[in-house]
Amino acid sequence: MDANGQERVNLFCDRMRDELGYTYAIGWPIYERSDGGRIMYHMIHATDHDIAPNLMARAYRQAVFDREEPEQFRLEFEQWESKT
């Protein structure tokens, strides 16, 4: 099989869900530099917890893009928690 990087990530995530039974499996690109650059690899986050994808997205956003105030996290977390 000849697949590009994103296709391989998608296939791997599909296998994590289909073969290992994870509810969620999401690939996150890890860049060469903090200001972007090429993708060095993908980090796969696999979980069964309903809030975990939101927490991972928040952590990724903070690591790669921006910083947020603690109050913003509390508001988002309460919103996610109310949906479960």
C-alpha positions as CSV (number, residue, x, y, z in Angstrom):
1,M,0.0,0.0,0.0
2,D,1.3,3.4,-0.9
3,A,-0.4,6.1,1.2
4,N,0.7,9.7,2.0
5,G,1.2,10.8,5.6
6,Q,-2.4,11.8,6.3
7,E,-3.8,8.7,4.7
8,R,-1.5,6.5,6.9
9,V,-2.7,8.4,10.0
10,N,-6.3,7.9,9.0
11,L,-5.7,4.2,8.4
12,F,-4.0,3.8,11.7
13,C,-6.8,5.6,13.6
14,D,-9.3,3.4,11.8
15,R,-7.4,0.3,13.0
16,M,-7.3,1.6,16.6
17,R,-11.1,2.0,16.6
18,D,-11.9,-1.2,14.5
19,E,-9.4,-3.7,15.8
20,L,-8.7,-2.4,19.4
21,G,-12.2,-1.1,20.0
22,Y,-11.4,2.5,21.0
23,T,-14.3,4.9,20.7
24,Y,-12.1,7.7,19.6
25,A,-8.7,7.7,17.8
26,I,-7.4,11.0,16.5
27,G,-4.0,11.9,14.9
28,W,-2.3,15.1,15.9
29,P,0.5,16.5,13.7
30,I,3.7,17.3,15.6
31,Y,5.7,20.0,13.8
32,E,9.4,20.5,13.4
33,R,9.4,23.9,14.9
34,S,7.0,25.8,17.2
35,D,6.2,28.2,14.4
36,G,5.1,25.5,12.0
37,G,7.4,23.9,9.5
38,R,7.1,20.4,8.3
39,I,5.2,17.6,10.1
40,M,7.8,15.3,11.8
41,Y,5.3,12.7,12.9
42,H,1.7,12.3,14.2
43,M,0.8,11.6,17.7
44,I,-2.2,9.3,18.0
45,H,-4.6,9.8,20.9
46,A,-7.0,6.8,21.4
47,T,-9.5,6.8,24.2
48,D,-13.0,5.6,25.3
49,H,-13.7,8.6,27.5
50,D,-16.2,11.1,26.0
51,I,-14.5,14.2,27.3
52,A,-10.9,13.1,26.4
53,P,-11.0,14.3,22.8
54,N,-11.9,17.8,23.9
55,L,-9.2,17.8,26.6
56,M,-6.7,16.6,24.1
57,A,-7.7,19.3,21.6
58,R,-7.4,21.9,24.3
59,A,-3.9,20.6,25.3
60,Y,-2.8,20.5,21.7
61,R,-4.1,24.0,21.0
62,Q,-2.2,25.3,24.1
63,A,1.0,23.5,23.1
64,V,1.0,24.6,19.5
65,F,-0.9,27.8,19.2
66,D,-2.2,29.9,22.1
67,R,-2.4,30.2,25.8
68,E,-5.7,30.5,27.6
69,E,-6.9,31.8,31.0
70,P,-7.9,29.3,33.7
71,E,-11.5,30.6,33.6
72,Q,-11.7,29.7,29.9
73,F,-10.8,26.1,30.7
74,R,-13.3,25.9,33.5
75,L,-16.1,27.2,31.2
76,E,-15.2,24.7,28.4
77,F,-14.8,21.8,30.8
78,E,-18.2,22.5,32.4
79,Q,-19.8,22.6,28.9
80,W,-18.2,19.2,28.0
81,E,-19.2,17.6,31.3
82,S,-22.8,18.7,30.9
83,K,-23.0,16.8,27.6
84,T,-22.0,13.4,29.2
